[in-house]
Amino acid sequence: MMLWLCVCSVLCSLASSERPLEWFSALVRTEYTEPLTNTTVVGTTESGRYGDSSPKETVQGLVGFPRLPGQMEGCHADTQYAVPGVTGDADGSQPWIALVARGGCTFTEKVFNAARRKALAVVIYNEAKNGNSTVPMSHEGTANTVVIMVSYPKGMEIMEPLRRNIPVNMVITLGTRHVQEFISGQSVVFVAIAFITMMIISLAWLIFYYIQRFLYTGTQFGNQCNRKNTKKAISQLQLHKVKKEDKGIDIDAENCAVCIENYKPKDIVRILPCKHIFHRLCIDPWLLEHRTCPMCKLDVIRALGFWVEPEDTLQLGVPEFVADNSLSVGTFRIIHEENRSEVNSLPSSSTGDSLQQCNSAKEDAGETTALLDDPNSDSATAEHNSH
């Protein structure tokens, strides 16, 4: 829609800058007598064209032309006109019409110079290179002077008896009304170039838009796949239901680092590979967005064996976790198993190997903190299976 509005605005601007949409032809009748044969030669053709600012009126009179060969365009203010059949210079004592050539100055100057000599009308004949054609003429401010243009052959036809000093009487009458073409050929080319340019710009914009949309859709699809894998990985984390008798959690002193609330009996918590404990409802959304432990920044998803490059090893270094009893856990191997069973201790991993390594590390460190109760209780198992 915007493209067509732009094209229409260009067309309207061109139309407003063009010449008037209508013009009138002029019927030119000439009559003179051949002195040798005493015959009257009459020529009547609709070969003239009224100027844009010319009165569309009928005029008649003897035809005059500039006396000096170098002033045939009538551009000099002191141009003298010879009018055969009139004694002396044209002074307006008898009605006469000036015949001048095109070029040398503006149409307005030609008309003004002839009007100073009392010419009723000005006939301008076109240049030889234009053949039988006529062109629009703009000559504002020329008052009541009738102005027409004739072709070069017609001008020479009128000039021929004048040069032999034979009086030529001319009658100019209004001819046919013509509707001007809407725009010129140059305007059509300009509009076509503008239209093609705007089409190219619009096409480039559409291509850019759909490329961006395709890339966005692909990113969204990739994010959805990543979220599915993340959810699958989170579901592998150990769940535990807090009890009053848990020796590994001080209900009155410890709290969830995400919500900053103390643990309460029957709270469901997740145990991360780094041994940090959080409420399940707190840590699951966090891991879904960030993938890392809020406390030690361990990449939990990668630690579980998900999204590891084929050439990468699964030997992951778990950051040192210092608790009240200064527990230090070293390097352990994570093997992803789809159907793993939970073990009856808090630091248990997804495999038996990792469990043994963790237990041995705890023993070496002299850990006195008791392990959490069995997460496979009925309520904890139901909560875990629901995920």
N, C-alpha and C positions, 0 to 999 in steps of 0.2 A: 504493500500500500504506500509506504513512504517513498519507495522508488518511483512509483507512478506519479506521486505528488511532485517530486522533484522534476521529473520530465515535463509535466504539465506547466510547472512554474517557468521552466526554461522556454517552453514554446510560447507562453504568454508574454514573457519579456521580449522575446524576439519579435513577436507579432506587434507589440506596442512600439518597438523601435523601427519597424519597417515603415515604408511609405504608405500612403492611404490605401485602403482596400478597393477603391474604385478610381477610375480615371475616364476621361472623355476624349474621343477622337475628334479631329477637326476636319471639316469638309473644305478643301481649298479649291477655289475656282479662279483661274487666271484667264485673261483675255487681252490680246494685242493684235495689231494689224501689221502684216508684212508690207513694207513700202514698195518692194519690187513688184509683187503680184496683187497688191491691194486686197489681200484675203485676210479674213479674221481667223485667228487661231485661238481656239478655246480649249482649255484643259480643266477637267473637273475630276478630282480624286479625293478619296477620304484617306489622305496620306499624312495628315498632321496629328499632333497630340498636344492638348492643352497642358500648360504648366500647372503645378500643384496649387499655386496661389493666384492663378490667372482668373479673371472673370469669365464665365462661360457665356459669352455674348457674341453677337454677329457684328463684324466691322468690315469696312471696305475702303479702298483708297489706292492711289498709285504707289508702286513699289520703288523704294530708294535703297541705295547701297553705299558703303563708304567709298569716298573718292580715291584715296591713296591705297595702292596694293598692299602695303604693309599694315594697314589698319582694317583688314577685312573682318576681324573678330569684333570690332567696335568696342575695344577695351579702353581707349583713350577718352578722357573727358572732353577733349577738343576735336573729336572726330567730326569731319565734315561729310555730309551725305549728298550724293547726287541723285536727283529724282527726275528721270526723263519725263518730259511733258510739263515740267515746272521750271520757270525761268529763275536762275540763281539757285542759292542754297535753300534746302527745306527749312521753312520758317513757320509752318503751321497755317499758312494762308489757304492751303488746300489740304484735305485729308490725305495722309500718306502712311505707308507701312514700311518699316525698316527690315531689310534682309541682311543678316550677319552670319558669320561662320562660328561654329562651336570652338571653344578652347581659348587660351590666352588669359582668361579671367573668369570670374563667377558669372552665373546667369543674372544675378541681381545687378552687377555693374553694367552689363550689356544693356539691360532694360533701362536703367537710370540714364545712361548716356544718350540713348535714343529718345527717351522721354523729354530730355532737355531740349531736343530739337522739335518738340511737338508731335512726335510720332504717335499715332493711335494704337498701333500694335507692333510687336517685334516678332519676326519669323527667324528662327535659328535653325540652320541646316546642319545636320550631323557630320561627323568626320568621315572621310572616305573609307577608312578601315572598317567601319561599322555597316557598310553596305546600305540596304534599304530599311534598317531598323531605326527606331527612335527610343529615347530613354526618358525616364521621369525627370522633371526639372523642379528644383526647389529655389524659389526667388521671393522670399517673404519681404513685405514692405514695398512692393512695386505699385501699390494703389490700384487705379482703374485701368492700367495698361494691359491689353490682351497679349498673352505670350503663348506661342505655339512652337513646336519643333517639327521639322520635316526631315526626310531622309536626304542623304548627300545627293543621289541622282535627281531628286525633285528640286533640290536647291540649285543644282547646275542647270536644270531645265529652265528655271525661272531666271537665273542669272544670264543665260545666253542672249536673249533679246535686249536685256538691260545694257550689256556691254556694247551693243550696237546702237545704243542710245534710242531704243524703241520703247515708248511708254507701255507699261504693263499695269493693267488694273487687276486688283486682287480682291476677292470677297471671301471672308472666313466666316463659316457658320458652324454651329454646334453639331457634332456628329453623334456617334453611338456611345452609350454608356457601357463601360467594361468593368468587370469585377476583377480586381487585382488578385493574383495568386497569393495564397496565405503567407508563405515564406519563400525566400529565394533558395536557389540551389546550394549556396554556401551555408545557409541556415540549416538546411536538411543535413548536410555533412556534419555540421557542428553538433546538431541534436543527436545524430547517429553515434558520433564519437562519445558524447556525454553519456548516452544510454548504455553503450558497451562498457564504458569505464565503470559506471555504477553497477552493472550486472557482474563485472569481475570482482568488484569490492564486496558485493553481497555474497557471491559464491565463496570467496575467500573467508568471509566471516562465518558462513554456514559450515564450511569444512573445519575451521578452527573450533567452532562450537561443538560439533559432533565428536571431534577428536578428544576435546576436554571431557565431554560426557562419557565417552568410551573408557578413557583412563580412569575417571571417577568410579564408573561402574566396576571396572576391574579391581580397583583398590578396595571398594566395598565388599566385593566377592572374596578377595583375599583376607580381609579383616574377619569376615564371617567364618571362613575356614579356620583362621587362627583362633578365634574365640571357641569354636567347637573343640579344637585340640586342647586349648587351655582348660575348658570345662572337663574334658576327659582326664587331663592330668591332675586337676584339683580333686577329682573324685577318687584318685588313688591315695590321697593323703589319709593318714590315720585319724579316726574319730575317737573321742573319749567322753564319757559322761561323768561329770564331776560328782564326787561323793564327799561327805564330811570326813570320812576316815582316810581320804587320800593323803598319803604322806609326802607325795611329790609336789603338792600344791598347798600353799598356805592360804586358805580361803580368806582369812582376815587381813592378810598383808599383800598378797599378789593381786594384780589386776591385768585386764586385757590392754595391751599397748595401743589398740586401735580406738576403742570406746572409752578407755580410762575408767572402767568400772570393775569392781572386785568380782572375782569368780564366786558363784553361788552353787549350792548343791543342785544337781540335775541340769546344770548348764552343759551344753554340747560344745566341745572345743575340738580344734584341729591341731595336730602335732606336726610341725614342719620338719624337714630333714635336718635342719639346724638346731632342733630340739626346742625351739621357741613355740609357745602355746598361745592360741588366740581363740576367741569365740568363733564358732563356725559362721554365724551370720555376719560377723565383722570381717573376717579374713577372706571369705570366698569372693565377695565383690572386689576387694582390694587386689587379690591375686589375678582376678579376671582382667583387671586394667593394667596392673603394674608388674605382675609375675614375680616380684621380689619380696623377700621378708621385710616387713616394716622396720625391724630392728637392726639386723645385720646386713641387709641388702643382698642376701643370697638369691641367686636366680633359681627359684624353686622349681619352675617348669623344666629348666635345663638339668637341674639336679636329679629330676625324676627320669631322665633319659629321653625326653621329648625334644624334637627339633634339633637334633645333634647332627652335624654334617657327617657323611659317610666316612671321611678320612679322619674325623676326630675320634679320640679315644674317650671312653666313658669314665676314665679315671679322673674324678673331680675332687678338687681340694675343698673341703668344707671349712669355712672360716672358723677360727678358734672362738669358742663360746665360753666365756668365763662366767660362771655362776657363783653363788655364795661359797660353794665348796671347791671352786677353781677347777672345773671339769674341762679337759682339753681333749678334743676328738680329732684324730688325724685323718688321713686319706682313706676313703673306702670306695668300693666299686658298687655302682648302681646298675642293676639289671632289671629292665622293665618286664613285668609279668602281668598278663591280663587278669588272671584269676589267682591272685595272691591271697593268702590267709593272714589275718592280723595275729599278732603275738601278744603275750600277756605282760608286756612291759612298755613303758613310755618311750624310750629311745629306740624302739624296734623300727627297722626299715622295711622296704618292700621285699627283701630277700633274706634267706637264712645267713648268707655270708656276711651281709652288712650287720645283722644282729650280733653275730659272734664277734665281729671286729669292734662294734660299739661296746659290748659287754666287757671285752678284754681291755679296751681303753679305759673304761670306767674303773675296772678293778685296779689297773696300774696306777690310776690317778688317785686311788683311795677314796672314791666317792662314797659318801655316807647317806646320800639322799635316796630314799626308797623309790622304786618305780611305781608308776601309776597302775591302778587296778586294770583288770582285764577289760579292754574296750569291746569285747565280744559279748557283753551282757545283752540281754534281750532288747532293751531300749536303744543302746548304742548301735547294735547290729541293725535294728529296724531303721534307725536314722541314716546309717551308712548305706544300706541297700536302697533307700529312697533316692539317693544321689547317684 
